[in-house]
Amino acid sequence: NGKWKYSKTRNSKKSFPLLVLSKDKEKEILLYAETITSHHIEMVNKKNQRFGFGNKTIWSIECEKILQSVRTILTQDINSAESTDPSYPVLFEYNFGSNNTESISLGGINLIGKIDRVDVSFDSENNYLQDVFILDYKGSNPYSKKVMIERIRNALDCQLLIYAFVIQKYFFNNFNK
């Protein structure tokens, strides 16, 4: 019927694996994520030792902030998975508009970008796709929700709106023009 549906088994090649985090494995998940993150930070440190990398104290503080962000995001995901209306991450670092990815054009302009993360949720009655959430990790919102909506309506802030079009095309091969 063309609708996305939640299933615990992979029904077709078009299925998405869902990341389902369990509260009883929280310590293991956090430890694994911290290990991977620390490894990547260490790789950056080694690479930048050859070229110099600014103030070491500030960099050390930034590294701790990165680790804390990973812990915070994962803890929120674990808690969400345990909620009555869970959402599931399905796409990470999704590139669009480059040579190897789906292209999207708005008003004759080809767009290129990267979406940090996309989560989905399903209705509890039929297990059909209910919501799609677009997360922008670096996005900061100094405005209230009302002001932000007004900025989008006046085309002053279009990043999340463009991401919404990209994801509509990705999931449904179409978007609201």
mmCIF file of the C-alpha atoms, coordinates in Angstrom:
data_MODEL
# 
_entry.id   MODEL 
# 
loop_
_atom_site.group_PDB 
_atom_site.id 
_atom_site.type_symbol 
_atom_site.label_atom_id 
_atom_site.label_alt_id 
_atom_site.label_comp_id 
_atom_site.label_asym_id 
_atom_site.label_entity_id 
_atom_site.label_seq_id 
_atom_site.pdbx_PDB_ins_code 
_atom_site.Cartn_x 
_atom_site.Cartn_y 
_atom_site.Cartn_z 
_atom_site.occupancy 
_atom_site.B_iso_or_equiv 
_atom_site.pdbx_formal_charge 
_atom_site.auth_seq_id 
_atom_site.auth_comp_id 
_atom_site.auth_asym_id 
_atom_site.auth_atom_id 
_atom_site.pdbx_PDB_model_num 
ATOM 1   C CA . ASN A 1 1   ? 0.000  0.000  0.000   1.00 0.00 ? 1   ASN A CA 1 
ATOM 2   C CA . GLY A 1 2   ? 3.031  2.302  -0.150  1.00 0.00 ? 2   GLY A CA 1 
ATOM 3   C CA . LYS A 1 3   ? 3.029  3.135  3.563   1.00 0.00 ? 3   LYS A CA 1 
ATOM 4   C CA . TRP A 1 4   ? 6.041  2.683  5.804   1.00 0.00 ? 4   TRP A CA 1 
ATOM 5   C CA . LYS A 1 5   ? 5.319  0.212  8.577   1.00 0.00 ? 5   LYS A CA 1 
ATOM 6   C CA . TYR A 1 6   ? 7.152  -0.895 11.723  1.00 0.00 ? 6   TYR A CA 1 
ATOM 7   C CA . SER A 1 7   ? 8.139  -4.547 11.782  1.00 0.00 ? 7   SER A CA 1 
ATOM 8   C CA . LYS A 1 8   ? 10.492 -6.545 13.985  1.00 0.00 ? 8   LYS A CA 1 
ATOM 9   C CA . THR A 1 9   ? 11.634 -8.562 10.954  1.00 0.00 ? 9   THR A CA 1 
ATOM 10  C CA . ARG A 1 10  ? 13.183 -7.367 7.708   1.00 0.00 ? 10  ARG A CA 1 
ATOM 11  C CA . ASN A 1 11  ? 10.441 -7.804 5.109   1.00 0.00 ? 11  ASN A CA 1 
ATOM 12  C CA . SER A 1 12  ? 12.217 -6.552 2.001   1.00 0.00 ? 12  SER A CA 1 
ATOM 13  C CA . LYS A 1 13  ? 15.390 -5.021 0.611   1.00 0.00 ? 13  LYS A CA 1 
ATOM 14  C CA . LYS A 1 14  ? 13.749 -1.634 1.131   1.00 0.00 ? 14  LYS A CA 1 
ATOM 15  C CA . SER A 1 15  ? 13.516 -2.159 4.895   1.00 0.00 ? 15  SER A CA 1 
ATOM 16  C CA . PHE A 1 16  ? 15.415 0.091  7.296   1.00 0.00 ? 16  PHE A CA 1 
ATOM 17  C CA . PRO A 1 17  ? 17.132 -1.362 10.323  1.00 0.00 ? 17  PRO A CA 1 
ATOM 18  C CA . LEU A 1 18  ? 16.018 0.577  13.396  1.00 0.00 ? 18  LEU A CA 1 
ATOM 19  C CA . LEU A 1 19  ? 18.393 1.418  16.187  1.00 0.00 ? 19  LEU A CA 1 
ATOM 20  C CA . VAL A 1 20  ? 16.592 0.235  19.325  1.00 0.00 ? 20  VAL A CA 1 
ATOM 21  C CA . LEU A 1 21  ? 18.442 0.988  22.540  1.00 0.00 ? 21  LEU A CA 1 
ATOM 22  C CA . SER A 1 22  ? 17.676 -0.864 25.745  1.00 0.00 ? 22  SER A CA 1 
ATOM 23  C CA . LYS A 1 23  ? 17.785 0.741  29.204  1.00 0.00 ? 23  LYS A CA 1 
ATOM 24  C CA . ASP A 1 24  ? 19.295 -2.418 30.706  1.00 0.00 ? 24  ASP A CA 1 
ATOM 25  C CA . LYS A 1 25  ? 22.290 -2.065 28.346  1.00 0.00 ? 25  LYS A CA 1 
ATOM 26  C CA . GLU A 1 26  ? 22.774 1.669  28.967  1.00 0.00 ? 26  GLU A CA 1 
ATOM 27  C CA . LYS A 1 27  ? 26.197 1.336  30.651  1.00 0.00 ? 27  LYS A CA 1 
ATOM 28  C CA . GLU A 1 28  ? 27.518 -0.884 27.847  1.00 0.00 ? 28  GLU A CA 1 
ATOM 29  C CA . ILE A 1 29  ? 26.155 1.434  25.153  1.00 0.00 ? 29  ILE A CA 1 
ATOM 30  C CA . LEU A 1 30  ? 27.632 4.543  26.781  1.00 0.00 ? 30  LEU A CA 1 
ATOM 31  C CA . LEU A 1 31  ? 30.999 2.872  27.333  1.00 0.00 ? 31  LEU A CA 1 
ATOM 32  C CA . TYR A 1 32  ? 31.127 1.726  23.697  1.00 0.00 ? 32  TYR A CA 1 
ATOM 33  C CA . ALA A 1 33  ? 30.200 5.203  22.410  1.00 0.00 ? 33  ALA A CA 1 
ATOM 34  C CA . GLU A 1 34  ? 32.747 6.897  24.686  1.00 0.00 ? 34  GLU A CA 1 
ATOM 35  C CA . THR A 1 35  ? 35.449 4.468  23.516  1.00 0.00 ? 35  THR A CA 1 
ATOM 36  C CA . ILE A 1 36  ? 34.715 5.134  19.837  1.00 0.00 ? 36  ILE A CA 1 
ATOM 37  C CA . THR A 1 37  ? 34.486 8.899  20.383  1.00 0.00 ? 37  THR A CA 1 
ATOM 38  C CA . SER A 1 38  ? 37.744 8.950  22.364  1.00 0.00 ? 38  SER A CA 1 
ATOM 39  C CA . HIS A 1 39  ? 39.439 6.944  19.609  1.00 0.00 ? 39  HIS A CA 1 
ATOM 40  C CA . HIS A 1 40  ? 38.361 9.482  16.982  1.00 0.00 ? 40  HIS A CA 1 
ATOM 41  C CA . ILE A 1 41  ? 39.461 12.389 19.170  1.00 0.00 ? 41  ILE A CA 1 
ATOM 42  C CA . GLU A 1 42  ? 42.837 10.691 19.610  1.00 0.00 ? 42  GLU A CA 1 
ATOM 43  C CA . MET A 1 43  ? 43.162 10.277 15.823  1.00 0.00 ? 43  MET A CA 1 
ATOM 44  C CA . VAL A 1 44  ? 42.482 14.005 15.401  1.00 0.00 ? 44  VAL A CA 1 
ATOM 45  C CA . ASN A 1 45  ? 45.029 14.798 18.137  1.00 0.00 ? 45  ASN A CA 1 
ATOM 46  C CA . LYS A 1 46  ? 47.721 12.694 16.419  1.00 0.00 ? 46  LYS A CA 1 
ATOM 47  C CA . LYS A 1 47  ? 47.022 14.213 13.024  1.00 0.00 ? 47  LYS A CA 1 
ATOM 48  C CA . ASN A 1 48  ? 47.065 17.764 14.367  1.00 0.00 ? 48  ASN A CA 1 
ATOM 49  C CA . GLN A 1 49  ? 50.254 17.330 16.431  1.00 0.00 ? 49  GLN A CA 1 
ATOM 50  C CA . ARG A 1 50  ? 52.172 17.579 13.180  1.00 0.00 ? 50  ARG A CA 1 
ATOM 51  C CA . PHE A 1 51  ? 50.545 20.881 12.242  1.00 0.00 ? 51  PHE A CA 1 
ATOM 52  C CA . GLY A 1 52  ? 49.707 22.431 15.611  1.00 0.00 ? 52  GLY A CA 1 
ATOM 53  C CA . PHE A 1 53  ? 46.157 22.840 16.740  1.00 0.00 ? 53  PHE A CA 1 
ATOM 54  C CA . GLY A 1 54  ? 45.575 26.055 18.664  1.00 0.00 ? 54  GLY A CA 1 
ATOM 55  C CA . ASN A 1 55  ? 45.417 26.295 22.438  1.00 0.00 ? 55  ASN A CA 1 
ATOM 56  C CA . LYS A 1 56  ? 45.751 22.851 24.059  1.00 0.00 ? 56  LYS A CA 1 
ATOM 57  C CA . THR A 1 57  ? 43.650 23.810 27.102  1.00 0.00 ? 57  THR A CA 1 
ATOM 58  C CA . ILE A 1 58  ? 40.756 25.007 24.959  1.00 0.00 ? 58  ILE A CA 1 
ATOM 59  C CA . TRP A 1 59  ? 41.028 21.899 22.765  1.00 0.00 ? 59  TRP A CA 1 
ATOM 60  C CA . SER A 1 60  ? 40.937 19.690 25.874  1.00 0.00 ? 60  SER A CA 1 
ATOM 61  C CA . ILE A 1 61  ? 37.746 21.435 27.035  1.00 0.00 ? 61  ILE A CA 1 
ATOM 62  C CA . GLU A 1 62  ? 36.220 20.994 23.553  1.00 0.00 ? 62  GLU A CA 1 
ATOM 63  C CA . CYS A 1 63  ? 37.047 17.273 23.631  1.00 0.00 ? 63  CYS A CA 1 
ATOM 64  C CA . GLU A 1 64  ? 35.226 16.884 26.939  1.00 0.00 ? 64  GLU A CA 1 
ATOM 65  C CA . LYS A 1 65  ? 32.247 18.803 25.521  1.00 0.00 ? 65  LYS A CA 1 
ATOM 66  C CA . ILE A 1 66  ? 32.161 16.403 22.556  1.00 0.00 ? 66  ILE A CA 1 
ATOM 67  C CA . LEU A 1 67  ? 32.171 13.392 24.884  1.00 0.00 ? 67  LEU A CA 1 
ATOM 68  C CA . GLN A 1 68  ? 29.430 14.935 27.028  1.00 0.00 ? 68  GLN A CA 1 
ATOM 69  C CA . SER A 1 69  ? 27.304 15.627 23.935  1.00 0.00 ? 69  SER A CA 1 
ATOM 70  C CA . VAL A 1 70  ? 27.607 11.974 22.888  1.00 0.00 ? 70  VAL A CA 1 
ATOM 71  C CA . ARG A 1 71  ? 26.575 10.849 26.387  1.00 0.00 ? 71  ARG A CA 1 
ATOM 72  C CA . THR A 1 72  ? 23.617 13.255 26.448  1.00 0.00 ? 72  THR A CA 1 
ATOM 73  C CA . ILE A 1 73  ? 22.309 12.282 23.003  1.00 0.00 ? 73  ILE A CA 1 
ATOM 74  C CA . LEU A 1 74  ? 22.589 8.558  23.723  1.00 0.00 ? 74  LEU A CA 1 
ATOM 75  C CA . THR A 1 75  ? 20.931 8.886  27.129  1.00 0.00 ? 75  THR A CA 1 
ATOM 76  C CA . GLN A 1 76  ? 18.036 10.744 25.486  1.00 0.00 ? 76  GLN A CA 1 
ATOM 77  C CA . ASP A 1 77  ? 17.789 8.015  22.831  1.00 0.00 ? 77  ASP A CA 1 
ATOM 78  C CA . ILE A 1 78  ? 17.758 5.271  25.446  1.00 0.00 ? 78  ILE A CA 1 
ATOM 79  C CA . ASN A 1 79  ? 15.041 7.041  27.410  1.00 0.00 ? 79  ASN A CA 1 
ATOM 80  C CA . SER A 1 80  ? 13.043 7.624  24.211  1.00 0.00 ? 80  SER A CA 1 
ATOM 81  C CA . ALA A 1 81  ? 13.229 3.930  23.324  1.00 0.00 ? 81  ALA A CA 1 
ATOM 82  C CA . GLU A 1 82  ? 11.636 3.120  26.676  1.00 0.00 ? 82  GLU A CA 1 
ATOM 83  C CA . SER A 1 83  ? 8.808  5.665  26.270  1.00 0.00 ? 83  SER A CA 1 
ATOM 84  C CA . THR A 1 84  ? 5.235  4.777  25.295  1.00 0.00 ? 84  THR A CA 1 
ATOM 85  C CA . ASP A 1 85  ? 5.738  6.512  21.918  1.00 0.00 ? 85  ASP A CA 1 
ATOM 86  C CA . PRO A 1 86  ? 9.337  5.707  20.946  1.00 0.00 ? 86  PRO A CA 1 
ATOM 87  C CA . SER A 1 87  ? 11.198 7.209  18.029  1.00 0.00 ? 87  SER A CA 1 
ATOM 88  C CA . TYR A 1 88  ? 13.964 5.397  16.182  1.00 0.00 ? 88  TYR A CA 1 
ATOM 89  C CA . PRO A 1 89  ? 17.040 6.837  14.460  1.00 0.00 ? 89  PRO A CA 1 
ATOM 90  C CA . VAL A 1 90  ? 17.152 5.699  10.814  1.00 0.00 ? 90  VAL A CA 1 
ATOM 91  C CA . LEU A 1 91  ? 19.579 8.014  9.028   1.00 0.00 ? 91  LEU A CA 1 
ATOM 92  C CA . PHE A 1 92  ? 22.843 9.542  10.217  1.00 0.00 ? 92  PHE A CA 1 
ATOM 93  C CA . GLU A 1 93  ? 24.955 12.074 8.327   1.00 0.00 ? 93  GLU A CA 1 
ATOM 94  C CA . TYR A 1 94  ? 22.704 11.782 5.284   1.00 0.00 ? 94  TYR A CA 1 
ATOM 95  C CA . ASN A 1 95  ? 24.316 13.496 2.270   1.00 0.00 ? 95  ASN A CA 1 
ATOM 96  C CA . PHE A 1 96  ? 22.074 14.846 -0.432  1.00 0.00 ? 96  PHE A CA 1 
ATOM 97  C CA . GLY A 1 97  ? 22.697 16.480 -3.782  1.00 0.00 ? 97  GLY A CA 1 
ATOM 98  C CA . SER A 1 98  ? 26.246 15.228 -4.288  1.00 0.00 ? 98  SER A CA 1 
ATOM 99  C CA . ASN A 1 99  ? 27.262 12.926 -7.147  1.00 0.00 ? 99  ASN A CA 1 
ATOM 100 C CA . ASN A 1 100 ? 26.487 9.648  -5.349  1.00 0.00 ? 100 ASN A CA 1 
ATOM 101 C CA . THR A 1 101 ? 23.258 10.663 -3.644  1.00 0.00 ? 101 THR A CA 1 
ATOM 102 C CA . GLU A 1 102 ? 19.741 11.643 -4.495  1.00 0.00 ? 102 GLU A CA 1 
ATOM 103 C CA . SER A 1 103 ? 19.521 15.103 -5.983  1.00 0.00 ? 103 SER A CA 1 
ATOM 104 C CA . ILE A 1 104 ? 16.951 17.664 -5.052  1.00 0.00 ? 104 ILE A CA 1 
ATOM 105 C CA . SER A 1 105 ? 16.120 20.873 -6.821  1.00 0.00 ? 105 SER A CA 1 
ATOM 106 C CA . LEU A 1 106 ? 14.018 23.748 -5.528  1.00 0.00 ? 106 LEU A CA 1 
ATOM 107 C CA . GLY A 1 107 ? 13.153 26.544 -7.897  1.00 0.00 ? 107 GLY A CA 1 
ATOM 108 C CA . GLY A 1 108 ? 15.702 25.280 -10.394 1.00 0.00 ? 108 GLY A CA 1 
ATOM 109 C CA . ILE A 1 109 ? 18.526 25.387 -7.841  1.00 0.00 ? 109 ILE A CA 1 
ATOM 110 C CA . ASN A 1 110 ? 20.283 22.091 -7.110  1.00 0.00 ? 110 ASN A CA 1 
ATOM 111 C CA . LEU A 1 111 ? 20.814 21.720 -3.375  1.00 0.00 ? 111 LEU A CA 1 
ATOM 112 C CA . ILE A 1 112 ? 23.726 20.008 -1.645  1.00 0.00 ? 112 ILE A CA 1 
ATOM 113 C CA . GLY A 1 113 ? 23.954 19.296 2.069   1.00 0.00 ? 113 GLY A CA 1 
ATOM 114 C CA . LYS A 1 114 ? 24.156 16.891 4.968   1.00 0.00 ? 114 LYS A CA 1 
ATOM 115 C CA . ILE A 1 115 ? 21.441 16.137 7.519   1.00 0.00 ? 115 ILE A CA 1 
ATOM 116 C CA . ASP A 1 116 ? 22.826 15.113 10.903  1.00 0.00 ? 116 ASP A CA 1 
ATOM 117 C CA . ARG A 1 117 ? 20.116 12.656 11.817  1.00 0.00 ? 117 ARG A CA 1 
ATOM 118 C CA . VAL A 1 118 ? 16.566 11.537 11.014  1.00 0.00 ? 118 VAL A CA 1 
ATOM 119 C CA . ASP A 1 119 ? 14.324 9.673  13.471  1.00 0.00 ? 119 ASP A CA 1 
ATOM 120 C CA . VAL A 1 120 ? 10.931 8.088  12.838  1.00 0.00 ? 120 VAL A CA 1 
ATOM 121 C CA . SER A 1 121 ? 8.028  7.019  15.025  1.00 0.00 ? 121 SER A CA 1 
ATOM 122 C CA . PHE A 1 122 ? 5.090  4.732  14.329  1.00 0.00 ? 122 PHE A CA 1 
ATOM 123 C CA . ASP A 1 123 ? 1.503  4.850  15.532  1.00 0.00 ? 123 ASP A CA 1 
ATOM 124 C CA . SER A 1 124 ? 0.882  2.268  18.242  1.00 0.00 ? 124 SER A CA 1 
ATOM 125 C CA . GLU A 1 125 ? -2.351 0.965  16.705  1.00 0.00 ? 125 GLU A CA 1 
ATOM 126 C CA . ASN A 1 126 ? -1.304 0.022  13.136  1.00 0.00 ? 126 ASN A CA 1 
ATOM 127 C CA . ASN A 1 127 ? 2.487  0.410  13.331  1.00 0.00 ? 127 ASN A CA 1 
ATOM 128 C CA . TYR A 1 128 ? 2.448  2.768  10.323  1.00 0.00 ? 128 TYR A CA 1 
ATOM 129 C CA . LEU A 1 129 ? 4.905  5.632  10.042  1.00 0.00 ? 129 LEU A CA 1 
ATOM 130 C CA . GLN A 1 130 ? 3.504  8.503  12.069  1.00 0.00 ? 130 GLN A CA 1 
ATOM 131 C CA . ASP A 1 131 ? 6.248  11.136 12.418  1.00 0.00 ? 131 ASP A CA 1 
ATOM 132 C CA . VAL A 1 132 ? 9.609  11.963 10.931  1.00 0.00 ? 132 VAL A CA 1 
ATOM 133 C CA . PHE A 1 133 ? 11.990 14.048 13.051  1.00 0.00 ? 133 PHE A CA 1 
ATOM 134 C CA . ILE A 1 134 ? 14.972 15.924 11.622  1.00 0.00 ? 134 ILE A CA 1 
ATOM 135 C CA . LEU A 1 135 ? 17.759 16.629 14.095  1.00 0.00 ? 135 LEU A CA 1 
ATOM 136 C CA . ASP A 1 136 ? 20.393 19.277 13.497  1.00 0.00 ? 136 ASP A CA 1 
ATOM 137 C CA . TYR A 1 137 ? 23.044 18.847 16.180  1.00 0.00 ? 137 TYR A CA 1 
ATOM 138 C CA . LYS A 1 138 ? 24.847 22.094 15.553  1.00 0.00 ? 138 LYS A CA 1 
ATOM 139 C CA . GLY A 1 139 ? 21.709 24.105 15.043  1.00 0.00 ? 139 GLY A CA 1 
ATOM 140 C CA . SER A 1 140 ? 21.061 26.624 17.720  1.00 0.00 ? 140 SER A CA 1 
ATOM 141 C CA . ASN A 1 141 ? 17.694 28.162 18.250  1.00 0.00 ? 141 ASN A CA 1 
ATOM 142 C CA . PRO A 1 142 ? 17.898 31.461 20.098  1.00 0.00 ? 142 PRO A CA 1 
ATOM 143 C CA . TYR A 1 143 ? 14.280 32.122 19.122  1.00 0.00 ? 143 TYR A CA 1 
ATOM 144 C CA . SER A 1 144 ? 11.017 30.947 20.624  1.00 0.00 ? 144 SER A CA 1 
ATOM 145 C CA . LYS A 1 145 ? 9.000  28.407 18.632  1.00 0.00 ? 145 LYS A CA 1 
ATOM 146 C CA . LYS A 1 146 ? 6.602  31.147 17.534  1.00 0.00 ? 146 LYS A CA 1 
ATOM 147 C CA . VAL A 1 147 ? 9.424  33.419 16.325  1.00 0.00 ? 147 VAL A CA 1 
ATOM 148 C CA . MET A 1 148 ? 11.139 30.489 14.578  1.00 0.00 ? 148 MET A CA 1 
ATOM 149 C CA . ILE A 1 149 ? 7.954  29.609 12.678  1.00 0.00 ? 149 ILE A CA 1 
ATOM 150 C CA . GLU A 1 150 ? 7.611  33.251 11.642  1.00 0.00 ? 150 GLU A CA 1 
ATOM 151 C CA . ARG A 1 151 ? 11.246 33.280 10.438  1.00 0.00 ? 151 ARG A CA 1 
ATOM 152 C CA . ILE A 1 152 ? 10.554 30.185 8.316   1.00 0.00 ? 152 ILE A CA 1 
ATOM 153 C CA . ARG A 1 153 ? 7.349  31.703 6.898   1.00 0.00 ? 153 ARG A CA 1 
ATOM 154 C CA . ASN A 1 154 ? 9.298  34.830 5.918   1.00 0.00 ? 154 ASN A CA 1 
ATOM 155 C CA . ALA A 1 155 ? 12.097 32.735 4.360   1.00 0.00 ? 155 ALA A CA 1 
ATOM 156 C CA . LEU A 1 156 ? 14.653 34.051 6.854   1.00 0.00 ? 156 LEU A CA 1 
ATOM 157 C CA . ASP A 1 157 ? 15.635 30.575 8.077   1.00 0.00 ? 157 ASP A CA 1 
ATOM 158 C CA . CYS A 1 158 ? 15.135 27.770 5.575   1.00 0.00 ? 158 CYS A CA 1 
ATOM 159 C CA . GLN A 1 159 ? 17.624 25.067 6.593   1.00 0.00 ? 159 GLN A CA 1 
ATOM 160 C CA . LEU A 1 160 ? 15.181 22.743 8.403   1.00 0.00 ? 160 LEU A CA 1 
ATOM 161 C CA . LEU A 1 161 ? 12.521 23.379 5.774   1.00 0.00 ? 161 LEU A CA 1 
ATOM 162 C CA . ILE A 1 162 ? 14.916 22.299 3.016   1.00 0.00 ? 162 ILE A CA 1 
ATOM 163 C CA . TYR A 1 163 ? 15.858 19.240 5.079   1.00 0.00 ? 163 TYR A CA 1 
ATOM 164 C CA . ALA A 1 164 ? 12.140 18.415 5.358   1.00 0.00 ? 164 ALA A CA 1 
ATOM 165 C CA . PHE A 1 165 ? 11.795 18.504 1.550   1.00 0.00 ? 165 PHE A CA 1 
ATOM 166 C CA . VAL A 1 166 ? 14.860 16.259 1.177   1.00 0.00 ? 166 VAL A CA 1 
ATOM 167 C CA . ILE A 1 167 ? 13.510 13.703 3.655   1.00 0.00 ? 167 ILE A CA 1 
ATOM 168 C CA . GLN A 1 168 ? 10.037 13.734 2.078   1.00 0.00 ? 168 GLN A CA 1 
ATOM 169 C CA . LYS A 1 169 ? 11.669 12.902 -1.237  1.00 0.00 ? 169 LYS A CA 1 
ATOM 170 C CA . TYR A 1 170 ? 13.840 10.233 0.400   1.00 0.00 ? 170 TYR A CA 1 
ATOM 171 C CA . PHE A 1 171 ? 10.962 8.408  2.104   1.00 0.00 ? 171 PHE A CA 1 
ATOM 172 C CA . PHE A 1 172 ? 8.149  9.085  -0.356  1.00 0.00 ? 172 PHE A CA 1 
ATOM 173 C CA . ASN A 1 173 ? 9.951  10.015 -3.603  1.00 0.00 ? 173 ASN A CA 1 
ATOM 174 C CA . ASN A 1 174 ? 8.011  13.264 -3.602  1.00 0.00 ? 174 ASN A CA 1 
ATOM 175 C CA . PHE A 1 175 ? 7.706  16.490 -1.659  1.00 0.00 ? 175 PHE A CA 1 
ATOM 176 C CA . ASN A 1 176 ? 5.223  19.300 -1.200  1.00 0.00 ? 176 ASN A CA 1 
ATOM 177 C CA . LYS A 1 177 ? 6.034  21.850 -3.909  1.00 0.00 ? 177 LYS A CA 1 
# 
